[in-house]
Amino acid sequence: MLQPLLVFLIAGWSGFLVMSIELLSGRILAPYFGNSIYVWGGVIAVFMLALSVGYLVGGRWSLREPSLRRLAALLIVGASATAPVIFVADPLLDWLFDRIQDPRYGSLASATLLFFAPTVLAGAVSPYAVRLLVNRSEQSGHRAGLLYFVSTFGSAAGTILTSFYLVLHFEIDHILAGLIGISLLIGLLALSLGYFGHAPKQ
Amino acid sequence: MRPSNKLNALLALFASFATAPSAAMTTVHTEKSLYRNILVYEEDGQRCMSFTRRNQTARQTCRSLADPDQFVFTYTRMMMGALYLNPHPREILIVGLGGGVLPTALVKMFPDTRIDVVEIDPAVVKVARQFFGFNPDRRVEVFEEDGRVFVKRAGKSGRRYDLIMLDAFDHEYIPEHLLTQEFLSEAKTLLTADGVLAANTFSTSRLYHHESTTYQAVFGSFYNLRVALKNRIILIKIDGLPPLDTIKANAAALEEKLKPLGFGGDWLLPLFSTERDWSPDARILTDQYSPSNLLNAAD
């Protein structure tokens, strides 16, 4: 009983994480490439592309010995891959600013280098989670629907909370650190339960 | 009613339209741009540009149809107060075009001055040219891009200006990356050794305090020009704020040049204040913390 709950928690939180970071990425890029409509276009395109690749990869990975532990590891690695944004974003963006004149390609390149990898891993969570929730093929639609609900609901929550409240009280880097911290907590919790709990039936 | 009476009544009716045109707002032009809806309309003998339909407080620019040179808005008049700090700028940067009132007036006043204008919205540039007589000659160059990107690049390429005018905000939406400590520092590096910066800012919300402490953190003290419940203009000189006597002397020298704009020192000088009427512990806005729109929505 605990295992499906944790799977849903990871999927929902991963949805929260992606949208929160996407919103902040616009903020992180603005000092270098501005706030024009095409800067947002670049950011959104990169996130969508990364998610699409993530779905592909996550589905593939779910074929071989799927487990809660591995799903937890996915969240931990994905969140950790966000950490460089805190430390290297400014020098990296400055470096790109000097090399790319057109803000469209500047924002595209920046978003790719900073956010593509963590977003692929976040995208991989959903199909992997579906695999852990489905035992019989006739429940697959129902379970997948529930999973999409939880993950997209998490995305909506991440969007609203970040843009309405978090930016009013915290610095961008502090929000990022908080997101990573919570991800690690959830990941470690699932990891330990994955060790002591039962492995899912094949 | 005799026919002549009828005619008189009709004439009176026409006359009432002619003398009280406020009842009749005519739409001259509407345009959907990438960023907003632009509305050009005529009312009370003025042609105005607005970004929000029928919202008087959101007027961007107005020109008097009878006397197009005259400055209709108090905030543009206060922006010209920058000239009291440096009476003859030769290189000027203006961020935010609107109807082009400021650059149009400045090139007329100073024949040897060059102006760079940065405007993010190409549609605003088009409307300014078409409907607000913004016809810049070779001395004015318009860059259609984000102000922050322009300023950062200009700073790296070593460009310098005697006067920078920041006018990129409207009442509805603030580009938050143009209101941070880092942006102001970048703008500061663009100023010549005795450069002047004028900024059109907000005065009616919580944002007022945050903006004040942010400008103070970057530039130190500044002249604060306020008209009740309207815009607040910040005037800065980076080699130190000139005393009021110097301001008055410059004002006297500029009196003739400002006359066609419809105001002078007797209106503008009393607004010069160095009083710090904001709460000094308001959090400074940075690239890390800049919820300007949320703060502007709060009282």
Interface residues (C-beta under 8 A of the other chain):
Chain A: R27 A30 P31 Y32 F33 G34 N35 S36 I37 V39 F97 D98 P103 F164 V167 L168 F170 E171 I172 D173 H174
Chain B: L34 Y35 I120 E145 D146 G147 R148 V149 K152 R153 K156 P175 E176 H177 T180 E182 F183 T286 D287 Q288 Y289 S290 P291 L294 L295
